[in-house]
Amino acid sequence: MVFNSISDKLIPIQIKGVGKVGCAVLKNLNKNEFKVTEASDSKSTISDPTGLNISEILNIKEHEKKNLNVYISSNNFYDFLDTANRPNIIIDSQETKLLNSHNNYNFYEKILRENNKVIFSARDTLFYGIDILLTEYSKNIGINAALNGIGRYLQSNLELLRNKCLSFSANCHPVSTFLIELIEKGESLENAINFGKEKRIFEYSIEDELIAKNAFISINIAANAIFGYKYDSSIFLQNLKEIDPDLIRYRKAKGKTTRLICSAQAEGAIHLSYLEIEEHSPLYCSSDCVSYSFNLGREKTHVVRGNGVGPLQTALAIFEDLNYLKNI
Ligand SMILES: NC(=O)c1ccc[n+]([C@@H]2O[C@H](COP(=O)([O-])OP(=O)(O)OC[C@H]3O[C@@H](n4cnc5c(N)ncnc54)[C@H](OP(=O)(O)O)[C@@H]3O)[C@@H](O)[C@H]2O)c1
């Protein structure tokens, strides 16, 4: 009884996807304020309105590396959609699969229509329809983690950006920054990739990482949010394999560096390419963060850094959204 009355005061959260980011959220969640009432992985959903046993979930996913269907503290399994009528905060930290964009968009749009709140670290739903979600449900969504920690800036300044922003550029692919920094130090691309595998930094196949698929997704999400245009599948994606390692080292030797720079113009053009940049450029940053520079006209620029790279920092970016949304 005492347990239930405490539990009733906690804010319920549902986590869709308990992989690296989802587990980092569970580990760092303030248990005096929140309870996790549902959690799901690719095979099952577990639920307990009084709060799931977080240690057991972490043990299953991180140590036993099994699916949630072996969870025993609760036997109450049901479809995620069944909960859509209850106001709730849902964290989407499942794998980003662009092929699911449309279905996931419909799924979350229904949840939002029913007055729930959704915090996205996965990017597929946003890739499909961030412009509409921000227009219709801006107070009920969080996009901070999906944009590596700059999403809260984008949401807070959306009106200004939609009215004034002429173009923006971003260094938003920490994976290629990581590889380039190693090449600059004399490693081959192959060795750099092997270091990356050891550090488990790749979210996609190596081929997709070399063409910066994640950056392509992020820049499209930001451009769609601000300028309203949908992605253009004909965008040319440069492959890091095609950049001469000696050119990367030459730029470094003369005090400059190479970064994958993405740019988007208000009138609808998106470009991604590995460019030489100055080390004091606003777009310069290491592989532990991303940097965006928004051109607001009349020589006014906003430069924003995001630290939401890697599971822990992504979880912290989710908590920024959580702290904002819980009070609304
Ligand atoms: N890691 C980062 O630095 C970072 C930064 C920003 C954004 N993100 C985004 O955050 C998301 C999570 O990243 P991650 O590194 O945690 O990935 P991850 O380790 O691959 O975890 C993905 C999780 O999603 C689950 N899943 C897959 N399909 C599902 C479904 N249909 N329903 C429910 N759960 C499902 C997987 O289940 P199983 O455990 O059964 O496989 C797994 O638990 C990704 O979308 C990623 O793009 C990541």
The ligand as an ORCA input file, in Angstrom:
! r2SCAN-3c Opt
* xyz 0 1
  N      23.920      6.161    -30.054
  C      23.962      7.478    -30.325
  O      24.968      8.172    -30.142
  C      22.722      8.173    -30.879
  C      22.690      9.587    -30.954
  C      21.520     10.206    -31.394
  C      20.443      9.428    -31.807
  N      20.539      8.067    -31.771
  C      19.391      7.260    -32.196
  O      18.829      6.664    -31.025
  C      18.278      5.393    -31.366
  C      18.837      4.330    -30.430
  O      20.232      4.250    -30.606
  P      21.051      3.060    -29.921
  O      22.474      3.423    -30.116
  O      20.520      2.796    -28.562
  O      20.651      1.839    -30.873
  P      20.618      0.283    -30.503
  O      21.614     -0.014    -29.447
  O      20.696     -0.439    -31.798
  O      19.172      0.052    -29.847
  C      18.002      0.006    -30.624
  C      16.916     -0.620    -29.769
  O      15.695     -0.576    -30.517
  C      15.031     -1.824    -30.335
  N      14.057     -2.026    -31.404
  C      14.250     -2.336    -32.712
  N      13.057     -2.445    -33.331
  C      12.108     -2.173    -32.402
  C      10.684     -2.137    -32.413
  N      10.009     -2.377    -33.520
  N      10.035     -1.835    -31.275
  C      10.709     -1.570    -30.133
  N      12.052     -1.599    -30.048
  C      12.745     -1.892    -31.172
  C      16.169     -2.848    -30.337
  O      15.686     -4.072    -29.795
  P      16.640     -5.357    -29.574
  O      17.360     -5.054    -28.275
  O      15.691     -6.474    -29.472
  O      17.552     -5.431    -30.751
  C      17.166     -2.111    -29.436
  O      16.843     -2.346    -28.079
  C      18.616      5.138    -32.829
  O      17.488      5.425    -33.605
  C      19.750      6.118    -33.122
  O      19.740      6.534    -34.473
  C      21.634      7.424    -31.290
*
